[in-house]
Amino acid sequence: MWSARRKSAQAWVAEGQAAQGKATQGRAAEEQAARGKATQARAADGQATRGEAAQAGAGRGKGEGAAAHRLGAGLCAALALASPAAAQLLAPGGGEVRLDAGAEGRGSGFSAPALDDIGLFDTPLMRGGELGLLPAGGTAAGPERGWGISPSLGLTLAGTDNVRNTARDRRGDAYLTLTPAVTAFASTARFSGSLAYNPSGRFHAEDTRSDRFDQRFFGTGQAVLVEDLLFLDLLGSGSVSDVEGNASGSTAALDRNRAVQTTMLQAAPYLLHRFGGDATLQLGYAVRNLVQDGRSAALPGSSTPFFKPEETTMQEVQGALRSGENFGPLGLQLSGSGTTYSGTSALAGAHRIQGGVEARYAVTRWLAPVVALGYEDQSFGGTRPFTVQGMTWSVGARLTAGQDSSILLRYGRRDGYESASLNANVALGARTRLTARYSDQIGTALLQSADLLSAARTDALGNLVDGHSGGRLVAPFGTGLLATQSAITRNRRGTLGLSQSWTRDTLGFFFTYDERLPLSAARGTTAFAQTAYAVSLSWSRQLDPATTGSAFATIGRTERDGARTSDSYGLRLRLNHSLTASLSGWVEYGFGYRSADLAGGSTVQNLIILGLRQFF
C-alpha cells in the first residue's frame, strides 16, 4: 500500500480511483469484518462443496468482482499479444491508470470505460486477497495498516463404501483427516498480500496404503522495492486433483494412487513509469515454477503412461507502452514478450516470442472497436516437434454496459489458427449475474490453469474466482472431468455461469465445455483427444444465524478416442452450524457415479463426513 503524502505511482493511481474506488474497498472491508471467523472457517476448510460456495461468492461478491475489474484497468498494457505470464504485474495497492483523469484536473478530461483493460485476454492484474482479506476497519488505501493471522484446526471423520472409487474390488473404509490451517494478511506501506495455507493428513482404518498428506495453499503479495519505480509481485498455489478426472469437484474421497499434487511458485519484478498523461511504460521479468507430482497413469492395456510426474520452469521478459488520457477516445498499446521453458515436461526446450500493436477507439463511452496486429514465433518439442511463425491479428469490440458489466468479443489469428474469444460479466438486474468465457489456445493443461490462476482472485469466502468475470474457477489445477495428460494440446474451453442472490438464498447454474486435442507429448508418454461437457446446479440457504445448508449437483459427459462415452453424476449435501464463537461443525453426504472409468467399468461411491473446526 502507498502513503497518501507520497508523490509516487500510487499517487496517480489514487487520483484515478477517486471516491468510488475507496467506497468499494470500504464496503469490501466491512463485509470481511462482518463475516469474521465464520468466513475464515469456510476458507480454511476449502469448502468441500466448492462448487456452490464459489457460485455463492460470485453472487454475493458482485461489488468485489467489479472492483477487481476496475482496479486492474490501466496496467493491463502488459497483456496484449504477450503470454499470460505477465498478467500478474501490477502497482501494489491494486491501483489503475484511468483515462478519465481529467476529472481530477489533469489530461483531456475524456472518460471512456470501454477503453479499460487493453490486452489480448482483458485479464485484470489485481488478484486474490487485495479486497477479500482487508483488516477490519481499514481499506486498501486507508490509514489503518498492519497484519493479521488466524490459526485453526480441523478434524473430519469420513466413511465410504468405495474407498478407491474403482469399478472392481470395491472396499468400504473409514478415515480420519487432520487439517491445520493458517490464514494471514499484511497491509503496510511497502507490502500487501494474503495467504491461506491448509495442509491435510488422512489416516485410514483399514486401507492404510491409502494414507496420504496433501499441500493446499494460495498466497499473493505485492511489494514496493524502489518507490515510484521498482515493484515485485509474488504468487504461490498448491492443490490436489484426480488424474482420471472427477465429476464431484471434491477430493475428499480421492484414492492416493490417483492423486496429483500441483505446486506453482511465481515471482515477477517489474519497472513502471508514467509519462504524465501521454503514456505508461512497463518493463518486467517473470519466473514461474510448476511441479506436478503423483503416480504415473496409463490406459488399460498400455505400458506407456499418459501422465508422469513433471516439472516446468518458465522465464519471461516483457515490455509494454500504453497511451494515456491525453489521447482522448483513442487507446494505443505496443507490447512484446519472450518466453523460454525448461524442465522435464513436454514444454522443455520450447520458446515463445510475441509482439504487436493494439488500438481501440471509444465510439461512445461504453463501446469501443478493437483492432490488433502482431507477429509470433513459437517452437515446441516433445514426441512431435512443431513450430508456429507468422502474423497475428484480431478484430472485435468491447461493450461496457454498466459500471460492473462488460463484454469483450474477438476473432483473429493466433497460435497458427483462427479462433474466437469471449470474456463477459453482465449484471441482469440487482440480484442476477451472468458470466461467460471462451478461449482457444495452444499449451499444456497445467500451463493454461496456471495462466488462469495468475489472474485469479479470492472472493469473500476464500474461493478462487475469475479475476475479470467474477465467475468461479472450476478445478483451477485439475482438469474437471478430463484426465490429466503430460502433453501439449490445443485447448478449447468455454464456461457459462448464472447466479442469483437473495437475502437468505443463493442459486447458481454453471456449464463447462472442455476439449483437448493432442499436438505433442513429453518423451516417454502418449496422448489422446478428449472432450467433456458438464452442467452444475448449486443452492445455499441461511437457515438461521448460526446454520447454513447447501447442495451441489452436477451431470457430465466425457468422450475419448477409442473408448465409449462416459456419463458422470455427482451430488453433495452439506449442513454447517456454528457451535460457539470459535467452533464450527458440519455434516456432509456425497454421491458419485461414472458409467465408464479409464478401465471401462462403472464406479459408484457414497461418502459421509462429520467435521469440526476450532479457531484459536
C-alpha positions in Angstrom: 0.0 0.0 0.0 1.0 3.6 -0.5 1.1 6.6 1.8 -1.2 9.4 0.7 1.5 12.0 1.3 4.0 10.5 -1.1 4.2 11.6 -4.8 4.5 8.1 -6.1 3.0 5.6 -8.5 0.1 5.2 -6.1 -0.5 9.0 -6.1 -1.6 9.0 -9.7 -3.3 5.7 -9.2 -5.3 7.2 -6.4 -6.3 10.1 -8.5 -7.9 7.8 -10.9 -9.7 5.8 -8.3 -11.2 8.8 -6.5 -14.1 8.4 -4.1 -15.7 5.5 -6.0 -12.7 3.1 -5.5 -12.4 3.9 -1.9 -16.1 3.4 -1.3 -15.9 0.0 -3.0 -12.9 -1.0 -0.9 -14.6 0.2 2.3 -17.6 -2.0 1.5 -15.3 -5.0 1.0 -13.6 -4.4 4.3 -16.9 -4.0 6.1 -18.1 -7.3 4.6 -14.9 -9.0 5.6 -15.2 -7.8 9.2 -18.9 -8.9 9.4 -18.2 -12.4 8.2 -15.5 -12.8 10.9 -14.4 -16.3 11.8 -17.3 -18.0 10.0 -15.8 -16.8 6.7 -12.4 -18.0 7.7 -13.8 -21.3 8.7 -15.2 -21.8 5.2 -12.0 -20.5 3.6 -9.7 -22.7 5.7 -11.9 -25.7 5.2 -11.5 -25.3 1.5 -15.3 -25.7 1.2 -15.6 -29.3 0.4 -18.6 -28.2 -1.6 -16.5 -25.7 -3.6 -19.0 -25.6 -6.4 -21.9 -24.0 -4.5 -19.6 -21.8 -2.3 -17.9 -20.3 -5.3 -21.2 -19.6 -7.0 -22.4 -18.0 -3.8 -19.3 -15.9 -3.7 -19.8 -14.8 -7.3 -23.3 -13.7 -6.5 -22.6 -12.0 -3.2 -19.3 -10.6 -4.4 -20.7 -8.6 -7.3 -19.2 -5.4 -6.0 -15.9 -7.1 -5.4 -15.9 -8.5 -8.9 -16.5 -5.0 -10.3 -13.7 -3.7 -8.1 -11.3 -6.3 -9.3 -12.1 -5.4 -12.9 -11.8 -1.6 -12.4 -8.7 -1.7 -10.1 -6.7 -3.5 -12.7 -7.7 -1.4 -15.7 -4.8 0.7 -16.8 -1.9 -1.6 -16.1 -3.3 -4.3 -18.4 -0.9 -2.9 -21.0 1.4 -5.8 -20.3 -1.0 -8.4 -21.6 -1.6 -7.5 -25.3 -0.2 -10.2 -27.5 2.1 -11.3 -24.6 2.0 -14.6 -22.8 -0.3 -14.5 -19.7 2.8 -15.0 -17.6 3.0 -11.2 -17.4 -0.7 -11.0 -16.3 0.4 -10.7 -12.7 2.3 -7.4 -12.9 0.6 -4.5 -11.1 1.2 -1.5 -8.9 0.9 -2.5 -5.3 -2.4 -1.5 -3.8 -4.4 -2.7 -6.9 -4.5 0.8 -8.5 -5.4 1.7 -12.0 -4.4 4.2 -14.5 -7.7 5.8 -15.7 -8.4 7.5 -18.9 -10.8 9.9 -17.1 -8.0 11.5 -15.0 -9.1 14.8 -16.4 -12.0 14.7 -14.0 -9.4 15.3 -11.3 -7.9 18.3 -13.1 -5.4 16.6 -15.4 -5.3 15.4 -19.0 -8.1 15.8 -21.5 -11.0 15.0 -19.2 -12.1 12.2 -21.5 -13.9 9.3 -19.8 -14.5 6.0 -21.6 -14.8 2.8 -19.6 -14.9 0.9 -22.9 -11.1 1.6 -23.2 -10.2 -0.1 -20.0 -8.1 -3.3 -19.9 -6.4 -3.2 -23.2 -4.9 -6.7 -23.7 -5.5 -9.9 -25.6 -7.4 -11.6 -22.9 -8.5 -8.5 -20.9 -7.5 -10.1 -17.7 -7.1 -7.7 -14.8 -3.9 -7.5 -12.9 -5.4 -7.3 -9.5 -5.5 -10.8 -7.8 -6.7 -12.6 -4.7 -6.7 -11.1 -1.2 -6.4 -7.3 -2.0 -10.1 -6.8 -1.3 -11.0 -10.1 0.3 -8.6 -10.1 3.2 -8.5 -6.5 4.3 -8.2 -5.8 8.0 -11.4 -4.8 9.8 -11.8 -1.1 9.9 -9.4 -0.3 7.1 -9.3 0.0 3.4 -6.7 -0.8 0.7 -5.6 2.8 0.9 -6.9 3.8 4.3 -5.0 4.8 7.4 -5.3 1.5 9.2 -2.5 -0.8 8.1 -0.9 -3.8 9.7 -1.1 -7.5 9.6 -3.3 -10.3 10.9 -3.2 -14.1 11.4 -5.8 -16.7 12.3 -4.8 -20.3 13.0 -7.3 -23.1 13.3 -7.5 -26.9 13.4 -10.0 -29.1 11.5 -10.9 -32.7 12.2 -13.1 -34.8 10.0 -14.3 -38.4 10.3 -15.5 -40.0 7.0 -16.9 -43.3 5.8 -17.2 -44.6 2.3 -18.4 -47.8 0.5 -15.7 -47.5 -2.2 -12.5 -46.0 -0.8 -10.6 -46.3 -4.1 -13.5 -45.4 -6.3 -12.9 -48.3 -8.6 -15.3 -50.4 -10.7 -13.8 -53.6 -9.3 -12.5 -54.6 -5.9 -14.9 -52.2 -4.1 -13.8 -51.7 -0.4 -15.5 -49.8 2.4 -13.4 -47.9 4.8 -13.3 -45.1 7.4 -10.6 -42.5 7.7 -9.7 -39.5 9.9 -8.4 -36.3 8.4 -6.5 -33.6 10.3 -6.3 -30.2 8.6 -4.4 -27.4 10.4 -4.9 -24.1 8.8 -3.5 -20.5 8.8 -5.0 -17.5 7.1 -3.0 -14.3 7.2 -2.9 -10.9 5.6 -0.5 -7.9 5.5 -1.2 -4.3 4.6 1.7 -1.9 5.0 3.2 1.0 3.1 5.7 -1.4 1.4 3.9 -4.7 1.2 0.4 -6.0 0.9 -0.7 -9.6 0.5 -2.6 -12.6 1.8 -2.0 -16.3 2.5 -4.3 -19.3 3.1 -2.5 -22.5 4.0 -4.3 -25.7 5.0 -2.3 -28.9 4.6 -4.0 -32.2 5.5 -3.1 -35.7 6.6 -5.5 -38.6 6.0 -5.3 -41.8 8.0 -7.4 -44.9 7.1 -8.7 -47.6 9.5 -8.4 -50.5 7.0 -6.6 -49.5 3.8 -3.5 -47.9 5.4 -1.8 -47.8 1.9 -4.2 -45.0 1.1 -2.9 -42.8 3.9 -1.6 -39.5 2.4 -0.5 -35.9 3.0 -1.7 -33.1 0.8 -0.5 -29.5 0.5 -3.1 -26.8 -0.2 -2.3 -23.1 -0.2 -2.9 -19.9 -2.1 -0.9 -16.8 -1.5 -0.3 -13.5 -3.2 1.8 -10.4 -2.4 2.9 -7.1 -3.9 6.0 -5.2 -2.7 7.4 -1.8 -3.3 11.2 -2.2 -3.8 12.0 1.3 -5.1 9.4 3.9 -4.6 7.8 5.1 -7.9 10.0 2.7 -9.9 10.5 -0.9 -9.0 7.9 -3.4 -7.8 7.7 -7.2 -7.0 4.7 -9.4 -7.5 4.6 -12.9 -5.8 2.2 -15.8 -6.3 2.0 -19.3 -4.9 -0.5 -22.1 -5.1 -0.8 -25.8 -4.0 -3.7 -28.1 -4.9 -4.7 -31.7 -5.4 -6.7 -33.2 -8.3 -7.7 -36.5 -9.7 -5.6 -37.8 -12.6 -8.6 -39.5 -14.2 -11.0 -36.5 -13.7 -13.7 -36.0 -11.1 -17.3 -35.1 -11.5 -18.0 -34.0 -7.9 -15.3 -31.3 -7.8 -14.1 -32.7 -4.4 -11.0 -34.7 -3.5 -12.4 -35.7 0.0 -12.5 -39.4 -1.0 -9.8 -39.4 -3.7 -7.6 -42.5 -3.8 -3.9 -41.8 -3.2 -2.9 -43.7 -6.4 -4.9 -41.2 -8.4 -4.0 -38.0 -6.6 -1.9 -35.4 -8.4 -0.2 -32.7 -6.3 0.4 -29.5 -8.1 2.6 -26.7 -6.9 3.1 -23.3 -8.5 5.5 -20.6 -7.4 6.0 -17.3 -9.3 7.9 -14.1 -8.9 7.8 -11.1 -11.1 9.9 -7.9 -10.6 9.0 -5.0 -12.9 9.6 -1.4 -13.6 6.7 1.1 -14.0 6.9 4.7 -15.2 4.3 7.2 -16.3 5.0 10.0 -18.7 2.4 12.4 -17.5 -0.9 12.0 -19.4 0.8 10.8 -22.5 1.9 7.2 -21.8 2.8 4.5 -19.3 5.8 2.2 -19.7 6.2 -1.2 -18.0 9.2 -3.5 -18.2 9.2 -6.8 -16.4 10.7 -10.2 -15.8 8.7 -13.2 -14.6 9.9 -16.7 -13.4 7.4 -19.4 -12.7 8.0 -23.0 -11.5 5.3 -25.6 -11.9 5.5 -29.1 -10.4 3.1 -32.0 -10.8 3.7 -35.0 -8.6 1.9 -38.3 -8.4 2.0 -41.8 -9.7 2.3 -42.4 -13.5 -1.0 -43.3 -15.1 -1.6 -45.4 -18.3 -4.6 -46.5 -20.3 -5.7 -50.2 -19.8 -3.5 -52.5 -22.0 -0.8 -49.9 -22.5 2.6 -49.7 -20.8 3.2 -46.1 -21.9 1.8 -43.6 -19.5 -0.3 -40.6 -20.5 0.8 -38.8 -17.3 4.0 -38.9 -15.3 5.5 -36.5 -12.7 6.9 -33.4 -14.3 8.5 -30.0 -13.6 8.5 -26.9 -15.8 10.4 -23.6 -15.3 9.3 -20.7 -17.3 11.2 -17.4 -17.7 9.8 -14.4 -19.5 10.8 -10.8 -20.3 8.1 -8.4 -21.4 7.5 -4.8 -22.1 4.6 -2.6 -22.9 4.0 1.1 -23.8 0.4 2.3 -23.5 -1.1 5.7 -24.4 -2.5 7.9 -21.7 -5.6 10.0 -21.2 -4.2 12.8 -23.4 -5.1 10.7 -26.4 -8.8 11.2 -25.7 -11.0 8.4 -27.2 -8.1 6.6 -28.8 -6.2 3.9 -26.9 -2.9 2.6 -28.3 -0.6 -0.1 -27.0 2.7 -1.5 -28.2 3.9 -4.7 -26.4 6.2 -7.7 -26.7 7.4 -10.7 -24.8 9.9 -13.6 -25.0 9.4 -16.8 -23.0 11.6 -19.9 -22.6 10.7 -23.2 -21.0 12.9 -25.8 -19.3 12.4 -28.9 -17.2 11.1 -32.4 -17.7 7.6 -31.7 -19.2 6.6 -31.6 -22.9 7.4 -27.9 -22.9 11.1 -28.5 -22.2 13.2 -26.5 -24.8 10.2 -24.6 -26.1 10.1 -20.9 -26.7 7.5 -18.2 -27.5 8.2 -14.7 -28.9 5.2 -12.5 -29.4 4.6 -8.8 -30.0 2.4 -6.3 -31.7 0.3 -3.2 -31.5 -3.4 -2.8 -30.5 -5.8 0.1 -30.9 -9.2 0.9 -29.5 -11.4 3.8 -30.3 -14.3 4.8 -28.0 -17.2 5.4 -30.3 -19.3 6.1 -27.2 -18.4 5.9 -23.5 -19.5 2.3 -23.5 -18.5 0.9 -26.9 -15.0 0.6 -28.4 -14.0 -1.4 -31.5 -10.7 -3.2 -31.1 -8.0 -4.0 -33.7 -4.6 -5.7 -33.1 -1.7 -6.7 -35.4 1.4 -8.5 -34.5 3.9 -11.3 -35.1 4.6 -14.6 -33.3 7.5 -17.1 -33.3 6.8 -20.3 -31.3 8.7 -23.6 -31.2 7.7 -26.8 -29.3 9.5 -30.1 -28.8 8.3 -33.4 -27.4 7.4 -36.5 -29.4 6.2 -34.4 -32.4 8.1 -31.1 -32.6 6.3 -28.2 -34.4 6.7 -24.5 -34.9 4.3 -21.6 -35.3 5.5 -18.5 -37.1 3.7 -15.7 -38.8 1.4 -12.6 -38.4 -1.2 -12.4 -35.8 -4.3 -10.3 -35.9 -7.7 -9.8 -34.2 -10.8 -7.6 -34.5 -13.5 -7.2 -32.0 -15.3 -4.9 -29.7 -15.7 -4.2 -26.0 -19.1 -3.2 -24.6 -19.2 -1.8 -21.1 -22.9 -1.9 -20.4 -22.6 -0.5 -16.8 -20.2 0.0 -14.0 -19.9 -3.7 -13.3 -20.9 -5.2 -16.7 -18.6 -5.7 -19.7 -18.4 -7.9 -22.8 -15.2 -8.4 -24.9 -15.6 -10.4 -28.1 -12.8 -11.0 -30.5 -12.0 -13.0 -33.6 -8.5 -13.4 -35.0 -5.4 -15.5 -35.8 -3.1 -16.7 -33.0 -1.1 -19.9 -32.4 -1.2 -20.6 -36.1 -5.0 -20.8 -36.5 -8.1 -18.5 -36.4 -10.5 -18.6 -33.5 -12.8 -16.5 -31.4 -12.5 -15.5 -27.7 -15.1 -14.2 -25.3 -15.0 -12.7 -21.8 -18.2 -11.4 -20.4 -19.5 -10.3 -17.0 -23.1 -8.9 -17.0 -25.4 -7.9 -14.3 -29.0 -8.9 -15.1 -30.8 -6.8 -12.5 -29.9 -6.3 -8.9 -29.8 -10.0 -7.9 -28.7 -11.9 -11.0 -25.3 -12.1 -12.7 -24.2 -13.8 -16.0 -20.6 -14.7 -16.7 -19.2 -16.3 -19.9 -15.7 -17.1 -21.1 -14.3 -18.9 -24.2 -10.7 -19.4 -25.2 -8.8 -21.5 -27.8 -5.1 -21.8 -27.1 -2.0 -24.0 -27.5 -0.2 -25.2 -24.4 -0.4 -27.8 -21.7 -3.4 -28.2 -19.4 -1.1 -27.3 -16.5 0.2 -24.1 -18.1 -3.4 -23.0 -19.1 -4.5 -23.5 -15.5 -1.5 -21.5 -14.2 -2.2 -18.7 -16.6 -5.8 -18.6 -15.4 -4.7 -18.7 -11.7 -2.3 -15.9 -12.3 -5.2 -13.6 -13.0 -7.5 -15.1 -10.3 -8.6 -13.5 -7.0 -10.3 -14.8 -3.9 -13.9 -14.0 -3.1 -15.3 -13.2 0.3 -15.5 -16.9 1.1 -11.9 -17.6 0.2 -12.8 -19.4 -3.1 -10.9 -18.8 -6.3 -12.8 -16.8 -8.9 -12.0 -15.4 -12.4 -10.4 -12.0 -11.9 -12.3 -10.5 -14.8 -15.7 -12.1 -14.8 -16.0 -13.0 -11.2 -17.2 -16.5 -12.0 -15.9 -19.4 -10.1 -12.8 -21.3 -11.3 -13.7 -24.9 -12.0 -10.9 -27.2 -11.0 -8.2 -24.5 -11.4 -5.4 -27.0 -11.2 -7.3 -30.1 -12.2 -9.0 -30.8 -15.5 -12.6 -31.3 -14.3 -13.9 -34.5 -16.0 -10.9 -34.8 -18.2 -7.8 -36.9 -17.4 -4.5 -35.1 -16.7 -2.0 -35.6 -19.5 1.7 -34.8 -20.0 1.0 -33.4 -23.4 0.9 -30.2 -25.5 -2.6 -29.7 -26.7 -4.9 -27.3 -28.4 -7.3 -26.4 -25.6 -10.8 -25.2 -26.3 -12.6 -24.2 -23.1 -16.0 -22.4 -22.6 -17.8 -21.6 -19.4 -21.2 -20.1 -18.8 -22.4 -19.2 -15.3 -25.6 -17.7 -13.9 -26.0 -16.8 -10.3 -28.8 -15.2 -8.3 -28.6 -13.9 -4.7 -31.5 -13.3 -2.2 -31.5 -12.3 1.4 -31.1 -15.9 2.6 -30.7 -17.9 -0.6 -28.1 -18.1 -3.4 -28.7 -20.1 -6.6 -26.2 -21.0 -9.3 -26.1 -22.6 -12.7 -22.8 -23.4 -14.4 -22.0 -25.0 -17.8 -18.5 -26.1 -18.9 -17.1 -27.3 -22.2 -13.6 -28.7 -22.4 -11.8 -30.1 -25.5 -8.1 -31.2 -25.6 -6.6 -32.1 -29.0 -3.0 -33.5 -28.6 -0.2 -31.9 -30.7 2.8 -33.4 -29.0 3.7 -35.2 -25.8 6.5 -35.5 -23.3 9.0 -38.1 -24.4 8.1 -41.5 -22.9 4.4 -40.7 -22.8 1.4 -40.9 -25.0 -1.6 -38.6 -25.5 -5.2 -38.9 -26.6 -8.0 -36.5 -27.6 -10.8 -36.0 -25.1 -13.9 -33.8 -24.7 -16.1 -33.1 -21.7 -19.5 -31.3 -21.1 -20.8 -30.6 -17.6 -23.8 -28.8 -16.1 -23.8 -27.9 -12.4 -26.5 -26.6 -10.1 -25.9 -25.1 -6.7 -28.1 -23.8 -3.8 -27.3 -22.5 -0.4 -29.6 -21.1 2.3 -29.1 -19.5 5.6 -31.5 -21.5 7.9 -30.8 -19.3 10.9 -28.0 -17.0 12.0 -25.8 -20.0 13.0 -26.8 -22.6 10.4 -26.4 -22.8 6.6 -27.5 -25.6 4.3 -26.1 -26.1 0.8 -26.5 -28.5 -2.2 -24.4 -29.1 -5.3 -25.3 -31.4 -8.2 -23.5 -32.0 -11.5 -24.1 -34.0 -14.6 -21.3 -34.6 -17.2 -20.3 -36.5 -20.2 -16.8 -37.4 -21.4 -15.7 -38.5 -24.8 -12.3 -40.1 -25.6 -10.7 -41.5 -28.7 -11.0 -45.3 -28.9 -13.4 -45.5 -25.9 -17.1 -45.4 -25.3 -18.8 -42.3 -23.9 -18.8 -41.9 -20.2 -21.6 -40.2 -18.2 -21.0 -38.8 -14.7 -23.2 -37.7 -11.9 -22.3 -36.1 -8.6 -24.3 -34.8 -5.6 -23.1 -33.2 -2.4 -25.4 -32.1 0.5 -23.9 -30.1 3.5 -25.1 -28.6 6.7 -22.9 -26.1 8.6 -23.5 -24.9 12.1 -21.6 -22.5 14.4 -21.5 -24.3 17.8 -19.7 -21.4 19.6 -18.0 -18.2 18.6 -14.8 -20.1 17.7 -16.0 -23.7 17.0 -18.0 -24.8 13.9 -19.2 -28.2 12.8 -20.7 -29.7 9.7 -22.2 -32.9 8.3 -22.0 -33.8 4.6 -23.1 -36.5 2.2 -21.6 -37.1 -1.2 -22.5 -39.4 -4.1 -20.6 -40.0 -7.3 -21.3 -42.2 -10.3 -19.3 -42.7 -13.6 -20.6 -45.1 -16.2 -17.1 -45.8 -17.6 -13.8 -45.1 -16.0 -10.5 -45.3 -17.9 -10.6 -49.1 -17.3 -14.0 -49.3 -18.8 -16.1 -50.2 -15.8 -18.8 -48.2 -13.9 -18.0 -46.8 -10.5 -20.3 -45.8 -7.6 -19.2 -44.1 -4.4 -21.2 -42.9 -1.3 -19.5 -40.8 1.3 -20.5 -39.4 4.7 -18.4 -36.8 6.5 -18.6 -35.3 10.1 -16.3 -32.4 10.7 -15.3 -29.8 13.4 -13.0 -26.8 13.1 -11.6 -24.8 16.1 -10.2 -21.3 15.8 -7.6 -20.1 18.2 
